[in-house]
C-alpha cells in the first residue's frame, strides 16, 4: 500500500489566517475535550506535524481536529506548528463555516448555530446564511478577563508597561511603539523576534493562574497594538506566538483579551462594539454582550464576528515509506 494513513481535510482562511481542519481519521479517548487533547498529544502528535509542517503545510499553518463530544456538536483540538492552544477564534469561525457549508450540520437561514467543546470551555458559533452561503460567523467566546497592568524589564528598552488578559488563552499586550516598532507589514521581520522576546520576559516576570482546571497557566501569545490604518477600525494589532507564528487575522481570542482590557479600564462598556484591524487590514467586530465572574475576576462575554472561506478540500496521505512522513520545518 502506498498510503498508511488518509485524512479528510478541509482548508479555510479567516480574514487571511489559515486553518487546516481534520474531519476524519482520528480516534481519541477521554471523558472530555481536555482528556482527548492529552490523548491526542501523547499518541497522535505526529498527525499535527505531518499535516501542519512542510511539505504539506508551512511554518505559520494552523489546524483544528474535530472529535466527538457528549455536550456539543463537536469537540475541537486546536493546534499549530509548535503545539496546542486552548481556544482559537479564527479557527472556530473556519470550523463553523465548514460544518455548515458541507452540510455536516443542517444549514438554516438566516442563522445556523454550532456548539463546540473547547479546552477553554463551551463555545457557540452562529453562522449567518444568505442565499445558501455562509456570509459571516459570530463566535460567543469564553468569558474573558483582564489580569492587570504590569511594568516589566525588556532587554534593550528598559521598563515598559504591558497588560495581561485572558480571552481563551493568556496574552501579554504591548504598544508596538513602546518597542520602537509599528504594526505594519514592512515591520514584520522586526515584530516577530520582538514579540517572542516579550513572551519570554513576561513569563519570567509575571505569573498567571486561571480558575478553571486544565487551562494552560502561562502566557503563550503576544499582541502588539497600534493606531488603525482604516477609518472604520478602532484599533490595530498583530498576534505572534510559538516559534514565530504570525496571525494574519485580527485574532479572535486576542481581540477578546484586548476588549476585556479596555472594559476593565473603563474605555468600553457593555453593549459597545470594537472593530479590530489585522496587520493585513482585515477586521473582526467584537461586541460585549454580558459580564460574569470567573473566580476573582470580572469577565466579559465577547461576541466576535468575521468571515471564513473554504479554500481546499483534500485527502492527505501519509506513507511511512516517505522518510519525511512526519514533516519538517525550515525557518
C-alpha positions, -999 to +999 in steps of 0.1 A: +000+000+000+013+035-009-008+050+020-006+041+056-030+069+067-055+090+049-071+121+064-101+140+051-090+176+054-107+210+046-086+242+044-101+276+052-089+311+058-105+335+082-097+372+073-064+359+059-054+334+086-054+297+075-069+267+093-065+231+082-095+212+096-092+174+101-127+159+097-118+122+099-090+097+105-085+103+142-098+082+171-092+097+206-101+085+241-112+107+270-141+118+291-139+155+279-120+176+254-091+182+277-085+145+282-090+139+245-064+166+237-039+150+261-045+116+245-040+131+210-008+148+222+006+116+236-005+092+207-011+114+176+013+144+178+027+131+145-006+139+128+000+176+139+035+177+125+027+157+093-003+178+084+009+213+095+046+212+088+062+211+054+059+196+028+020+197+034+020+228+054+043+257+064+057+274+094+026+296+101+000+268+094-028+264+119-050+234+125-081+220+142-091+184+148-128+176+152-137+149+177-170+136+192-185+154+221-212+145+246-221+181+254-217+199+220-220+192+182-182+185+182-151+189+203-122+208+188-084+203+194-066+235+183-030+230+172-002+248+153+033+241+142+047+244+177+020+228+199-016+232+211-039+261+222-069+261+245-091+282+221-089+300+188-114+324+174-104+324+137-102+286+136-136+284+153-151+305+125-134+282+100-148+251+117-183+265+118-182+276+082-170+241+071-196+223+092-225+244+078-213+247+042-206+210+038-240+201+054-225+182+084-248+205+104-280+213+087-279+247+070-307+271+081-313+307+071-309+333+084-287+317+111-273+283+119-259+276+154-229+254+160-219+244+195-183+234+202-165+219+232-130+235+235-103+232+262-112+267+273-149+259+277-181+256+256-182+280+226-212+288+204-208+299+168-236+314+148-233+313+110-251+340+091-265+323+060-279+342+030-287+328-004-275+294+008-240+307+016-223+314+049-216+351+049-200+355+084-197+338+117-203+352+151-185+333+179-196+337+215-162+333+231-154+320+266-156+346+295-126+369+290-109+389+318-082+414+325-054+402+348-037+436+352-011+461+341+025+454+348+058+471+344+084+447+331+121+449+322+125+445+284+161+439+273+174+470+254+143+491+262+143+492+299+109+493+318+078+491+297+041+489+306+022+458+294-013+444+300-021+408+306-055+394+298-073+361+290-096+356+261-093+318+257-055+320+260-034+343+282-019+373+263+007+399+270-003+431+253+020+460+245+020+491+223+044+484+194+056+520+195+069+515+230+092+489+215+103+511+186+080+495+160+048+499+142+021+473+133+027+475+096+036+448+070+071+463+064+080+458+101+071+421+102+107+409+104+113+430+135+079+424+150+084+386+153+116+384+174+104+414+195+071+396+203+088+363+211+112+380+235+082+398+251+065+364+258+097+351+273+103+380+296+066+383+305+066+347+317+098+353+337+083+383+355+045+376+356+026+346+369-009+338+357-035+314+370-069+306+355-095+295+380-106+266+356-087+234+359-069+222+327-063+257+312-026+263+303-013+287+330+013+306+311+014+335+287+015+318+253+009+348+229+019+384+225-002+411+210+014+443+197-010+472+192-010+504+171-033+530+157-055+517+129-049+525+093-086+522+083-111+549+093-137+523+102-114+505+127-109+512+164-076+496+168-049+476+150-028+446+162-007+417+153-005+385+174+027+364+175+033+331+193+050+297+193+083+297+173+073+329+153+038+322+140+020+354+129-018+357+129-029+373+096-064+379+110-072+403+139-071+372+162-103+361+179-090+353+214-066+381+212-094+405+204-114+392+233-084+398+256-079+434+243-116+442+247-116+427+282-087+450+290-105+481+276-136+472+295-117+469+328-101+503+322-135+519+316-128+527+279-156+503+268-189+493+284-214+465+279-231+467+245-201+485+229-186+472+196-149+474+190-137+470+154-102+453+154-079+455+124-052+430+115-018+436+101-034+429+067-062+454+072-089+428+076-114+432+105-132+415+134-162+431+152-162+424+189-193+432+210-195+430+248-228+411+253-226+405+290-205+401+321-199+373+346-175+362+373-146+338+368-131+332+402-119+366+415-121+382+380-150+402+364-152+388+329-169+400+298-188+378+274-175+388+239-192+381+206-166+381+178-177+383+141-157+377+110-158+357+077-141+324+068-138+309+033-131+273+022-100+272+000-094+234-004-110+200+002-084+172+001-074+137+012-040+140+028-019+108+025+007+097+050+031+070+038+058+057+061+079+048+031+085+085+029+115+094+051+099+128+057+064+114+066+063+133+100+070+166+083+098+192+088+102+229+093+127+253+078+125+288+093 
